[in-house]
Amino acid sequence: MHTTEPGQPRSAPAAGELSRIGPYHIVGILGEGGMGRVYLARESHPPRQVALKVARGPAPNLAARLRREIETLAALEHPGIARLYAAGEARVGDASVPWLAMECVRGEHVLDHARNTQADLATRLRLLVRIARAVQFAHERGVVHRDLKPGNILIDAEGQPKVLDFGIAQREGGADATLTLAGQVLGTLPYMSPEQLSGGDGSAEERGHRRGGFAAAGVVGLLALRAARHQADAQRAHAGQIGRRQGGEGTGGALPRSE
């Protein structure tokens, strides 16, 4: 739920909306989902912009999920995972709601990056390996993302992938299993493991989610590589058109087809 337009909020806060949470001055809205809203906010000390996630109202289950996300991110210090800066609770209206401030990733999601970059296949594969290592780092600490998809992976200006949004992540052996009810389906349909889609529970589900995390990474990788192939096909077609206009046989046939 971070912006894919570097440093630009989706919109400014409307009249009557939050203007400040804790030490953060709210600049605009980056995005929102079922659990809460993410703001672009400014911190004075140190001076920097952050992504500020605030629970959507005082509903106990939503607040509990955000608190769990805070605990999860605190255990995941990795260059491929958006960093948690601070967390707390603030008075919003008549309720106390949790918030978390994290690294504001300025970049584009992995599919846009694959479409826009001129990098070769080897470079793209190295990028996918870095994404897989971030996912593996979380798995080794008992954390399964459960919603790994292209929109939750941003590539920053330095080419570093960042995995975002651990809002429905599950911690293996944690005391938070009651937040997900038996039969409840959480995640994004095209990227779910079969066990996740069936709404199972217990250790089998956890193993399924773990497999699903890698399956989702594989799907993300396939889509990124497919974007690279489509780009190569478009380049071949363009080259062929130029060749035909020049009265030759076309240069497209001289370019090998990417597999």
N, C-alpha and C positions, 0 to 999 in steps of 0.2 A: 504494500500500500504506500510505497514511496513514489515520489514523482519521477517520471521519465524525462521531464524537461528540466535540465540542470538548474537547481536553485529556484524554480518558479512554482508557486502554489497554484492549485487549481482555481481557487477563488479566495477573496478576502472574507474575513468573518462578517456576517450580517449584523445589523444593529441589534443589540441585546444579547449577542452571543459572547462566549468567553473572550476576554482580552488578555488574561494572564492566568497561568497555572504555576504555583510555586515561584521559582526564580526565573521563569520563562515568559517572555512577552510573545504573544501569538501574532504571527504575521499573516497567515492564511491557511487554507485547508489543502492538504495533500491528497487525501482520499478517505474513504470510510468503508466499513464492512459490517458484518453482523455483530461483532463484539464491541466495536467502538469507532472513534474517529481519529484520524492522524492529522496533526497540524504541523505546519512549518513554524518553528518558534525560534526566538533569538535569546541567547544567554549572554549575560554581561561579563561574568567572571567564571571561566575564561570567555573571551568574546568569540562566539561561534554560533552557527545555526544547527538546530537539532530537529529530528523528527519526534514529535511529542504525541504519544498515543494515550488517549483518555477513554476509559470505559464508557459504554453507552448507557448512562443512567445507573441507578443504584441496584439493579436486579442482582440478587446474590450470586447466581450462576455466572453471569458475565463478569462480575467483579472478581470472583474466584478464579476464573480462567485467566484474567489479566494478571492476577497475582502469581499464578502458576507460570505464566509466560515470563514474568520478571525473574523468578527463581531459575527457570530453564536457561534464559539468556546469561544469567550471572555465571553459569557453569560452562559457557561456550565462548571462550576467548580464542578466536581463530580469525586469521585475515580474510577467510572466505565467508564469514558470518557477520552481519551487521552488529556493531558493538553497542552494548548497553552502557549508557553513561550514568544514569541516576534513576531513582524511582521514589514514589511517595504517594501520599493521598492528599486530596484537596477538597474543599467544601464547594460544591456546585449546587446552587439552590439550597434545598433542605437536606441534601444527602452528601455523604463523604464518598468520593469515588477514587479508585487508584489510577495512577498514571505512570508512564515510563518514558524517559527521554533517551533516545538512541542516535547513533550516527545517521546523519542525513545523507543517503547515498545519491550522488548526482551522476546519473548515467541512463542507459537504455536497457530494456529487458533483453534477455539472451537472443530471442528471435529477431528483434529489430537489429541487434548488433550483428547477427549472422547475415541479415539482408544488406546492411549498410557497409560492413567492412569489406575491404579488398584483400583480406588475409587469405592465404592458401589453406588447403585442407589440413596440412600438418599443424598449422597455427591454431586452427579451430579445434583439432583433436586435443592439443595441449590445454586449451581453455576448458574443454569438457573434463579432462583429467583433474583440473583444479576444482571444478564443481564437485566431482565425485569425492575428492579428498575432504572437502568441507562436510559433505553428507556423512562420510565415514567417521570423521572426527566426532560428530554428534552421536552417531550410533555407538561408538566406543564408550561414550559416557551415558549410555542408556536412553538416549533421546531419539525418538522417531518423529520426523517432521509432520507427516500425514497430509500435507497439502503442498508438496513440492511440484511446481509447475512453472512454465516460462515466466509468468507474471510475477513470481516470487523470487526470481533470480535476475539481479541487475548487474550490468558490467560498467564499472566506473571509467573515468577518463584515462586511467593508467592501464586499463585492460584487466583489472582485478574483478573476478566475479564475487558477488555478495548474495548470500542466501538470506531471505527476509521472512518475516511473519511466522513466528512459532506459536501463534495463538491457539491452535488446536493440537500442538505437539503432545506426544505422550512420553512420559518418563517411565522406563521399565522398572517395575517393582515399587513405583511411587505410591503415595497415599492419596492420589488424586483421581483414582479410577472411577469414583462415583460421579465425576463430572460428565462422563460418557455413559449413557444408559445402554443396557443390552438391546440390540436391534437398532440403535441410533446410528445413522450414517453421516459421517463428517468428511469433508474434503471436496475435491473437484472431480467429477465423474470420469473424464478421460484419463486421469492420472492415478486412479485408485487401484490397489491390489484387489483380487477377488475376495479375500478375507475382510478387507476394509469395507468393500461394497456390501457384503452380506450383513454387516453390523455385528459380527461375532465378538466374543470377549475372551479374556484369559490369555495364557501364554501363547496359544496358537495364534490369536489375533496379533499379539505383539510381534511374533515371528513374521506373520503375514505383512504387517505394516513395515517391518524392516526390509523384507523383500520388495514391498511396494515402493519404498523409498528409492531403491536402486532401479526398479522398473521405471519409476517416474523420471529418474535421471537419464535412463536409457531413452525414454520417449523424447525428453527435452533434447538430448544429443541427436537423435534421429531427425527431429524437426530442424535443428540448426544445420545439420549436414545436408538435409534436403534443400534448405534455403541456399546453401553454397552450390549445390548442383543446379538448381534453377537459375542461379546467377550465371554459372558457366554456360548453361544452355542458351540463355539470353545473349551472352557475349558472342557465342558461335553464330546464332541467328543474325545478329547485327553485322558480324563480319561477313557472313554470306551475302547479306543484302548489299553491302558496300561493294563486294566483288562482282555481283551481278550488275550493279549500276555502272561499274567500270568496264563491263563487257567481257569480263573473264569468266572462268568456271566457278568462281566463288572460293573464298579462303576458308569457309566453314569446314570443308572436308579435311583440311589439314590439321584441325584441332582434335585431339583425342577426346572421347566422351568420358565424363567422370562417372564412376560407378559408386 
